């Protein structure tokens, strides 16, 4: 088996005759395409042959593989390095054709690459690759034939000698989708949306603290009108002192800092108000041609590669230049998304029974034969029960997988959020058998916990993953303009749900129909219930008319 460079695509070099994985294929497509306003990111890919050889030798590298890794590090230079997973079953692209989307499921590591001992730098990269391989292997079922490739990139960004120590981060990180399913009536869904943040990209793909969303990219509404809150107050940065051993935790080289630790003269160019970064200069005023350039990049990818996609990107400017007219984009990931086929259908108006009927949902289609409902009760769930409840959800999901069954899931807050104050922190793989997931952002039990948001009457205690929550207004258009943008679209969790067409809904207490049976637990003191419908239910989700129902049909 050859470990030599078998393919060169622009500034992408692929080592070995195995698969480059989903992310690797996406980056190869990006490098083949002439994209204006985007810098071609130097990319080196270790194909799945390296994974095979590593596992065959009981978790060890041989001299040939070590020499290749060392040569890549020397070639990439002294910039911090991203060592990223590229599995064959992720990013909706594989050597075998279309695949499910598994965004954010596998570990990646960001490394300072600045140790004065070159051999220590090589050793840290070896550790990162080993941790990625072992993490991937641990998450695969015994019958899995999937494998792991590795991507090595320099990380475009800026050094900042902060009061918290030396750090490194991209000026702006972002995730952008070509299609925006929750566009306002005055906007075109095809204009897409972006979720952007100052600092490292973990801030955009996780759901840890508030960042900014552009909806839509070409003609975003003024941020003040959308009432997005105060802006971004925290950011992620690479800790440049973490340049020795790795324990294997993905975020161990990262620091979460308040923006007061960032360089004031740099962040004020983005828009700054009361110790919050607003990014209004980029979005509203097109500073550094950010908005214009991002729109051109999205249009080019749509016309040359695929019309339905998500990209992850970074954006930097040269602070040494007096004329900072334009900034530079680098695309770090391309995820093709399946086209949502919006076929028209009728939802029965007089079913045998309606268990749930809501007017805020995403996803489209009909799912029949649903036997089970998993419900986390608002009357008994509290944050101190978080871990056991999440464990039970994962266990039920595994049972459903073995039985080849689907279910509906009803939960408080933002499912999948890394911030436990906002909801239940589960991984996508722990709920991937759900046919539909429904959140309630306002506590149905009427309690004012756990969080009230300062200065805004959102009604969103617990919050929802939904991009919009209607607050009021004189007519429908006015209501839409008085919504609050939550800006969670673009997180790994939501990308997986949308890309795999798991129906996602938001329950508005007092307005939507919710059968009390769903909270009729046989054990009233337990926060989680596994309920069996009296007969198999049918789920209807119509994203055109924004209607979603779970019903028992007549004659079924």
C-alpha positions as CSV (number, residue, x, y, z in Angstrom):
1,X,0.0,0.0,0.0
2,X,1.5,3.3,-1.1
3,X,1.8,6.2,1.3
4,X,3.2,8.6,-1.3
5,X,1.4,11.7,-2.6
6,X,-1.2,10.2,-5.0
7,X,-3.1,13.3,-5.9
8,X,-2.5,17.1,-5.9
9,X,-5.4,19.5,-6.3
10,X,-4.4,23.1,-6.1
11,X,-2.7,23.4,-2.7
12,X,-4.3,20.1,-1.5
13,X,-2.0,17.1,-1.2
14,X,-3.5,13.7,-0.6
15,X,-1.2,11.0,0.9
16,X,-2.0,7.4,0.3
17,X,-4.4,5.5,-1.9
18,X,-7.3,5.3,0.6
19,X,-10.3,7.6,1.0
20,X,-9.7,11.3,2.0
21,X,-13.0,11.2,4.0
22,X,-16.0,13.5,3.8
23,X,-14.3,16.7,4.8
24,X,-11.3,15.9,2.7
25,X,-13.4,15.5,-0.4
26,X,-15.2,18.8,0.4
27,X,-11.9,20.7,0.6
28,X,-10.7,19.1,-2.6
29,X,-13.8,20.4,-4.4
30,X,-13.3,23.9,-2.9
31,X,-9.7,24.0,-4.1
32,X,-10.7,22.9,-7.6
33,X,-13.2,25.8,-7.9
34,X,-12.1,29.4,-8.7
35,X,-13.7,31.2,-5.8
36,X,-13.4,35.0,-5.7
37,X,-12.4,36.7,-2.4
38,X,-11.3,33.3,-0.9
39,X,-7.8,32.3,-0.1
40,X,-6.9,28.7,-1.0
41,X,-6.1,27.0,2.3
42,X,-3.0,24.8,2.3
43,X,-4.3,21.3,3.0
44,X,-2.6,18.0,3.6
45,X,-4.7,14.8,3.9
46,X,-3.7,11.5,5.3
47,X,-6.1,9.0,3.8
48,X,-7.7,6.1,5.5
49,X,-4.7,3.8,4.7
50,X,-2.9,5.6,7.6
51,X,-5.8,4.6,9.9
52,X,-5.7,1.0,8.7
53,X,-2.0,0.7,9.3
54,X,-2.2,2.4,12.7
55,X,-4.9,0.0,13.9
56,X,-3.2,-3.1,12.4
57,X,-0.1,-2.3,14.5
58,X,-2.0,-1.9,17.7
59,X,-2.0,1.9,17.7
60,X,1.5,2.7,16.6
61,X,3.1,4.7,13.8
62,X,6.0,3.3,11.8
63,X,9.0,5.4,10.6
64,X,7.5,6.0,7.1
65,X,4.3,7.5,8.5
66,X,6.2,9.5,11.1
67,X,8.5,10.9,8.4
68,X,5.5,12.0,6.3
69,X,3.9,13.8,9.2
70,X,7.2,15.5,10.1
71,X,7.6,16.6,6.4
72,X,4.0,18.0,6.4
73,X,4.7,20.0,9.6
74,X,7.9,21.4,8.1
75,X,6.0,22.4,4.9
76,X,3.1,24.1,6.8
77,X,5.5,26.3,8.6
78,X,5.2,27.9,12.1
79,X,1.6,28.8,12.1
80,X,-0.8,27.0,14.5
81,X,-2.1,23.8,12.9
82,X,-5.6,22.2,12.8
83,X,-5.5,18.4,13.0
84,X,-9.0,17.5,12.0
85,X,-11.1,14.4,11.6
86,X,-12.4,13.4,8.1
87,X,-14.4,10.2,8.5
88,X,-15.8,8.3,5.5
89,X,-19.4,8.7,7.0
90,X,-19.5,12.4,7.6
91,X,-20.2,15.6,5.8
92,X,-22.7,14.0,3.4
93,X,-19.9,13.0,1.0
94,X,-18.1,9.7,0.8
95,X,-16.2,7.7,-1.7
96,X,-19.3,5.4,-1.9
97,X,-21.6,8.3,-2.7
98,X,-24.0,10.2,-0.6
99,X,-23.9,9.7,3.2
100,X,-25.7,10.9,6.2
101,X,-24.5,14.1,7.9
102,X,-22.5,13.7,11.1
103,X,-21.3,17.2,11.7
104,X,-19.2,17.7,14.8
105,X,-19.4,14.0,15.8
106,X,-15.7,13.3,15.8
107,X,-12.8,14.9,17.6
108,X,-10.4,17.5,16.1
109,X,-7.5,19.3,17.7
110,X,-6.1,22.8,17.3
111,X,-2.4,23.0,18.1
112,X,-0.1,26.0,18.8
113,X,2.8,24.4,16.8
114,X,5.2,26.8,18.5
115,X,7.3,24.6,20.8
116,X,11.0,25.5,20.4
117,X,11.8,21.8,20.1
118,X,10.7,20.7,16.6
119,X,10.4,17.1,17.7
120,X,8.0,18.1,20.4
121,X,5.8,19.8,17.8
122,X,5.8,16.6,15.7
123,X,5.1,14.5,18.8
124,X,2.0,16.7,19.6
125,X,0.6,16.2,16.1
126,X,1.2,12.4,16.5
127,X,-0.8,12.5,19.8
128,X,-3.6,14.5,18.1
129,X,-3.9,11.9,15.3
130,X,-3.8,9.0,17.7
131,X,-6.6,10.6,19.9
132,X,-8.7,11.2,16.8
133,X,-8.3,7.5,15.6
134,X,-9.1,6.1,19.1
135,X,-12.1,8.4,19.6
136,X,-13.5,7.4,16.2
137,X,-12.9,3.7,16.8
138,X,-14.7,3.9,20.2
139,X,-17.8,5.5,18.7
140,X,-18.2,2.9,15.9
141,X,-20.5,-0.1,16.3
142,X,-18.8,-3.5,16.0
143,X,-20.2,-4.0,12.4
144,X,-19.0,-0.6,11.1
145,X,-16.9,-0.5,8.0
146,X,-16.3,3.3,8.3
147,X,-12.7,4.6,8.5
148,X,-11.0,7.9,9.4
149,X,-8.8,10.2,7.4
150,X,-6.9,13.2,8.8
151,X,-6.7,16.8,7.5
152,X,-3.8,19.1,8.5
153,X,-4.2,22.8,7.8
154,X,-2.5,26.0,9.0
155,X,-5.1,28.1,11.0
156,X,-5.4,31.6,9.5
157,X,-5.6,34.1,12.3
158,X,-3.9,36.7,14.5
159,X,-1.6,36.5,17.6
160,X,-2.7,38.4,20.7
161,X,-0.6,38.7,23.8
162,X,-3.6,39.1,26.2
163,X,-3.6,39.6,29.9
164,X,-4.7,35.9,30.1
165,X,-1.6,34.8,28.2
166,X,-0.6,34.5,24.6
167,X,-3.5,33.5,22.3
168,X,-4.2,33.0,18.7
169,X,-7.6,33.2,16.9
170,X,-9.2,34.0,13.6
171,X,-10.6,37.6,13.5
172,X,-14.0,36.2,12.4
173,X,-15.2,32.6,12.2
174,X,-18.4,31.6,10.6
175,X,-20.8,29.0,9.3
176,X,-23.0,29.8,6.3
177,X,-25.8,27.9,4.6
178,X,-27.0,28.4,1.1
179,X,-30.7,28.1,2.1
180,X,-32.5,29.8,4.9
181,X,-35.7,27.9,5.9
182,X,-36.9,30.5,8.4
183,X,-36.7,33.6,6.2
184,X,-39.0,36.5,6.9
185,X,-41.7,37.4,4.4
186,X,-39.6,40.3,3.1
187,X,-36.6,38.0,2.5
188,X,-35.7,35.3,0.0
189,X,-34.8,31.9,1.6
190,X,-32.3,31.3,-1.2
191,X,-30.2,34.1,0.1
192,X,-29.0,31.8,2.9
193,X,-27.9,32.7,6.4
194,X,-24.6,32.9,8.3
195,X,-23.7,32.5,12.0
196,X,-20.6,34.5,12.8
197,X,-18.4,35.2,15.8
198,X,-15.2,37.0,16.8
199,X,-12.5,34.4,17.6
200,X,-12.2,30.7,17.0
201,X,-14.9,28.8,15.2
202,X,-16.0,26.7,18.2
203,X,-18.2,29.7,19.1
204,X,-20.2,29.2,15.9
205,X,-20.7,25.5,15.7
206,X,-21.3,24.9,19.4
207,X,-24.2,26.4,21.3
208,X,-22.2,27.8,24.3
209,X,-22.9,31.5,24.4
210,X,-24.7,34.0,22.2
211,X,-23.1,35.0,18.9
212,X,-24.5,36.8,15.8
213,X,-26.6,35.5,12.9
214,X,-27.1,37.2,9.6
215,X,-30.5,36.5,8.2
216,X,-30.2,36.7,5.3
217,X,-26.7,37.2,3.8
218,X,-27.5,39.6,1.0
219,X,-30.0,41.8,2.6
220,X,-29.9,41.3,6.4
221,X,-32.4,43.3,8.4
222,X,-30.9,45.8,10.9
223,X,-29.7,44.0,14.0
224,X,-31.5,46.4,16.3
225,X,-34.8,45.7,14.6
226,X,-34.3,42.0,15.1
227,X,-33.5,42.5,18.8
228,X,-30.8,40.0,18.9
229,X,-29.7,41.0,22.3
230,X,-26.5,42.9,23.2
231,X,-24.1,40.9,21.1
232,X,-21.1,38.7,21.8
233,X,-19.4,38.9,25.1
234,X,-17.1,35.8,25.1
235,X,-14.8,34.3,22.5
236,X,-12.6,31.2,22.0
237,X,-8.9,31.5,21.5
238,X,-6.1,29.0,21.1
239,X,-3.9,28.9,24.2
240,X,-0.4,29.2,22.8
241,X,1.1,27.7,26.0
242,X,-0.6,24.4,25.4
243,X,2.2,23.1,23.2
244,X,3.2,19.8,24.9
245,X,1.2,16.7,25.8
246,X,-2.5,16.2,24.9
247,X,-4.9,14.3,27.0
248,X,-7.3,13.7,24.2
249,X,-10.0,16.3,25.0
250,X,-11.0,18.3,21.9
251,X,-11.2,21.7,23.7
252,X,-8.1,21.3,25.9
253,X,-6.0,23.8,23.9
254,X,-8.8,26.4,23.9
255,X,-9.5,29.3,26.2
256,X,-12.9,30.8,26.7
257,X,-12.3,34.5,27.4
258,X,-14.3,37.6,28.0
259,X,-13.8,40.1,25.1
260,X,-12.1,42.6,27.5
261,X,-9.1,40.3,27.1
262,X,-9.0,41.0,23.3
263,X,-7.2,43.8,21.7
264,X,-9.6,46.8,21.9
265,X,-8.2,48.5,18.8
266,X,-9.0,45.3,16.8
267,X,-12.4,44.5,18.0
268,X,-13.7,48.1,17.8
269,X,-13.5,47.8,14.0
270,X,-16.2,45.2,14.2
271,X,-18.7,47.3,16.2
272,X,-18.6,47.6,20.0
273,X,-21.2,48.6,22.4
274,X,-21.1,48.4,26.3
275,X,-18.5,45.6,26.3
276,X,-20.4,43.6,23.6
277,X,-19.2,42.9,20.1
278,X,-22.1,43.7,17.8
279,X,-20.4,43.0,14.4
280,X,-22.6,45.7,12.9
281,X,-19.7,47.2,10.9
282,X,-19.4,43.9,9.0
283,X,-23.1,43.1,8.5
284,X,-24.7,46.5,8.2
285,X,-21.9,48.7,6.8
286,X,-20.1,46.0,4.7
287,X,-16.8,47.0,6.4
288,X,-13.8,45.2,4.7
289,X,-16.4,44.1,2.1
290,X,-17.3,41.3,4.4
291,X,-21.0,40.9,3.4
292,X,-20.4,41.5,-0.3
293,X,-17.5,39.0,-0.5
294,X,-19.4,36.3,1.5
295,X,-22.4,36.6,-0.9
296,X,-20.0,36.2,-3.9
297,X,-18.4,33.2,-2.4
298,X,-21.8,31.6,-1.7
299,X,-23.0,32.3,-5.2
300,X,-19.9,30.8,-6.8
301,X,-20.1,27.6,-4.8
302,X,-23.8,27.3,-5.6
303,X,-23.2,27.6,-9.3
304,X,-20.0,25.5,-9.6
305,X,-20.3,22.8,-7.0
306,X,-23.8,22.3,-5.4
307,X,-26.8,24.6,-4.7
308,X,-27.4,23.2,-1.2
309,X,-24.5,23.3,1.1
310,X,-22.9,24.6,4.3
311,X,-19.5,26.1,4.6
312,X,-17.3,26.9,7.6
313,X,-15.0,29.8,7.1
314,X,-12.6,32.3,8.7
315,X,-12.1,35.9,7.8
316,X,-9.0,38.0,8.6
317,X,-7.6,41.4,7.8
318,X,-4.1,42.6,7.5
319,X,-3.7,45.1,10.4
320,X,-0.2,46.1,9.2
321,X,-1.8,47.8,6.1
322,X,-3.2,51.3,6.4
323,X,-5.7,50.5,3.7
324,X,-7.9,47.7,5.2
325,X,-10.5,47.9,2.4
326,X,-10.8,44.1,1.9
327,X,-10.4,41.2,4.2
328,X,-9.5,37.6,3.3
329,X,-11.8,34.6,3.6
330,X,-10.5,31.0,4.0
331,X,-13.0,28.1,3.6
332,X,-12.2,25.4,6.1
333,X,-15.1,23.0,5.3
334,X,-17.7,22.3,2.7
335,X,-20.7,20.1,3.6
336,X,-23.2,19.3,0.7
337,X,-26.7,19.3,2.1
338,X,-29.6,17.2,0.6
339,X,-32.2,19.2,-1.3
340,X,-35.4,19.4,0.7
341,X,-38.2,18.2,-1.6
342,X,-41.3,20.3,-0.7
343,X,-44.0,18.0,-2.1
344,X,-47.5,19.2,-1.4
345,X,-49.8,17.2,0.8
346,X,-52.9,17.6,2.9
347,X,-52.9,17.2,6.7
348,X,-56.2,15.5,7.8
349,X,-58.5,18.2,9.3
350,X,-60.6,15.8,11.4
351,X,-58.3,12.9,12.6
352,X,-59.3,10.3,15.1
353,X,-57.2,12.1,17.7
354,X,-54.6,14.9,17.7
355,X,-51.7,14.7,20.2
356,X,-49.8,17.7,19.1
357,X,-50.4,20.6,16.6
358,X,-47.9,23.5,16.3
359,X,-47.2,26.3,13.9
360,X,-43.4,26.6,14.2
361,X,-41.4,23.8,12.6
362,X,-38.7,22.9,10.1
363,X,-38.3,19.8,8.0
364,X,-40.9,18.4,5.6
365,X,-42.7,15.2,5.1
366,X,-44.9,12.4,6.5
367,X,-43.8,9.7,8.9
368,X,-46.2,6.9,9.7
369,X,-46.2,4.1,12.2
370,X,-44.7,6.0,15.2
371,X,-45.3,3.9,18.3
372,X,-43.5,5.8,21.0
373,X,-43.2,9.3,22.6
374,X,-40.2,10.2,24.9
375,X,-41.2,13.2,27.1
376,X,-39.1,15.2,29.6
377,X,-41.6,16.6,31.9
378,X,-41.5,20.4,32.8
379,X,-43.2,19.6,36.1
380,X,-40.4,17.4,37.4
381,X,-37.2,18.1,35.4
382,X,-34.6,20.3,37.1
383,X,-31.0,21.0,36.1
384,X,-29.6,18.7,38.7
385,X,-31.2,15.8,36.9
386,X,-29.5,16.7,33.7
387,X,-27.0,13.8,33.4
388,X,-29.3,10.9,34.3
389,X,-32.0,12.2,32.0
390,X,-29.5,12.5,29.1
391,X,-28.3,9.0,29.8
392,X,-31.8,7.6,29.6
393,X,-32.5,9.4,26.3
394,X,-29.4,7.9,24.8
395,X,-30.3,4.4,26.1
396,X,-33.8,4.6,24.7
397,X,-32.4,5.8,21.3
398,X,-30.2,2.7,21.2
399,X,-33.2,0.5,21.9
400,X,-35.1,2.2,19.1
401,X,-32.1,1.6,16.7
402,X,-32.0,-2.1,17.6
403,X,-35.8,-2.4,17.1
404,X,-35.8,-0.2,14.0
405,X,-38.4,2.1,15.5
406,X,-38.9,5.8,15.4
407,X,-40.2,8.1,18.1
408,X,-41.1,11.7,18.9
409,X,-39.1,13.5,21.6
410,X,-40.4,16.4,23.7
411,X,-37.9,18.4,25.8
412,X,-37.4,21.7,27.6
413,X,-35.0,24.2,26.0
414,X,-32.3,23.8,23.4
415,X,-31.6,20.2,22.9
416,X,-28.0,19.6,22.1
417,X,-26.8,22.9,23.6
418,X,-23.4,22.8,25.3
419,X,-24.8,25.3,27.8
420,X,-26.7,23.3,30.4
421,X,-28.6,26.4,31.5
422,X,-30.2,26.4,28.1
423,X,-31.3,22.8,27.8
424,X,-30.2,19.2,27.6
425,X,-26.6,18.6,26.3
426,X,-26.9,15.5,24.2
427,X,-25.0,14.5,21.0
428,X,-26.9,14.0,17.8
429,X,-26.1,10.3,17.8
430,X,-28.1,10.0,21.0
431,X,-31.3,11.1,19.3
432,X,-30.8,10.1,15.7
433,X,-33.7,7.7,15.7
434,X,-36.2,10.4,16.6
435,X,-38.7,11.2,13.8
436,X,-39.3,14.6,15.3
437,X,-38.1,16.7,18.2
438,X,-40.2,19.3,19.9
439,X,-38.9,22.0,22.3
440,X,-40.8,24.2,24.6
441,X,-39.0,27.4,25.2
442,X,-41.4,28.7,27.8
443,X,-41.9,26.4,30.8
444,X,-45.3,24.8,30.4
445,X,-45.6,24.5,34.1
446,X,-45.5,28.3,34.4
447,X,-42.3,28.5,36.5
448,X,-39.9,31.4,35.8
449,X,-36.7,29.3,35.7
450,X,-33.9,28.9,35.1
451,X,-33.0,32.1,33.3
452,X,-34.6,35.4,32.5
453,X,-32.8,37.3,29.8
454,X,-31.8,40.8,30.8
455,X,-33.6,43.7,29.0
456,X,-35.8,41.5,26.8
457,X,-39.3,40.1,27.3
458,X,-38.6,37.1,25.0
459,X,-40.8,34.6,26.9
460,X,-37.9,32.3,26.1
461,X,-36.9,31.1,29.5
462,X,-35.0,27.9,28.7
463,X,-34.7,29.3,25.1
464,X,-35.3,27.4,21.9
465,X,-33.2,26.4,19.1
466,X,-35.6,28.1,16.8
467,X,-34.2,31.2,15.1
468,X,-37.4,33.2,15.8
469,X,-39.9,33.5,18.6
470,X,-42.8,35.7,18.0
471,X,-43.3,38.4,20.7
472,X,-46.4,40.2,19.4
473,X,-47.5,42.8,16.9
474,X,-50.6,44.1,15.2
475,X,-50.5,41.8,12.1
476,X,-48.5,38.9,10.9
477,X,-45.9,41.1,9.1
478,X,-45.5,43.2,12.1
479,X,-45.1,40.1,14.3
480,X,-42.4,38.8,12.0
481,X,-40.5,42.1,12.4
482,X,-40.8,42.0,16.1
483,X,-39.2,38.6,16.6
484,X,-36.0,37.8,18.4
485,X,-33.2,36.1,16.5
486,X,-31.7,33.3,18.6
487,X,-29.0,32.6,16.1
488,X,-28.5,28.9,16.7
489,X,-28.9,27.9,13.0
490,X,-25.5,26.6,11.9
491,X,-24.6,24.7,15.0
492,X,-23.4,21.2,14.5
493,X,-26.5,19.8,16.2
494,X,-29.0,21.7,14.1
495,X,-27.0,21.0,10.9
496,X,-27.4,17.3,11.6
497,X,-31.1,17.6,12.3
498,X,-31.8,19.7,9.2
499,X,-29.4,17.7,6.9
500,X,-31.0,14.4,7.9
501,X,-34.6,15.8,7.8
502,X,-35.5,15.1,11.4
503,X,-38.6,17.3,12.0
504,X,-37.9,20.0,14.5
505,X,-40.6,22.0,16.2
506,X,-41.2,24.6,18.8
507,X,-44.2,24.4,21.1
508,X,-45.8,27.7,22.1
509,X,-47.8,27.1,25.3
510,X,-51.3,28.7,25.2
511,X,-51.3,28.8,21.4
512,X,-50.4,25.3,20.2
513,X,-52.3,22.1,21.0
514,X,-50.5,19.6,23.3
515,X,-52.5,16.7,24.7
516,X,-52.0,16.3,28.5
517,X,-51.6,12.5,27.8
518,X,-48.0,13.3,26.8
519,X,-47.3,14.2,30.5
520,X,-49.3,11.3,31.9
521,X,-46.2,9.4,33.2
522,X,-46.9,6.1,34.9
523,X,-44.3,7.3,37.4
524,X,-45.2,11.0,38.2
525,X,-42.0,11.7,40.1
526,X,-39.8,10.7,37.2
527,X,-38.7,13.5,34.8
528,X,-38.5,11.2,31.7
529,X,-41.3,9.0,30.4
530,X,-41.4,6.5,27.5
531,X,-45.0,6.4,26.4
532,X,-46.7,4.1,23.9
533,X,-49.4,5.6,21.6
534,X,-52.8,3.8,21.8
535,X,-52.1,2.9,18.2
536,X,-49.3,3.9,15.8
537,X,-49.4,7.7,15.2
538,X,-48.6,9.7,12.0
539,X,-46.4,12.8,11.9
540,X,-47.2,15.5,9.3
541,X,-44.8,18.3,8.8
542,X,-45.6,21.0,6.2
543,X,-42.8,23.5,6.0
544,X,-44.6,25.5,3.3
545,X,-47.6,26.3,5.5
546,X,-45.7,26.0,8.8
547,X,-48.0,23.3,10.2
548,X,-46.9,20.2,12.1
549,X,-49.2,17.6,13.7
550,X,-48.9,14.2,15.5
551,X,-52.2,12.4,15.0
552,X,-54.1,9.1,15.0
553,X,-55.6,8.8,11.6
554,X,-59.1,7.6,10.9
555,X,-59.2,3.9,9.8
556,X,-55.6,3.3,11.1
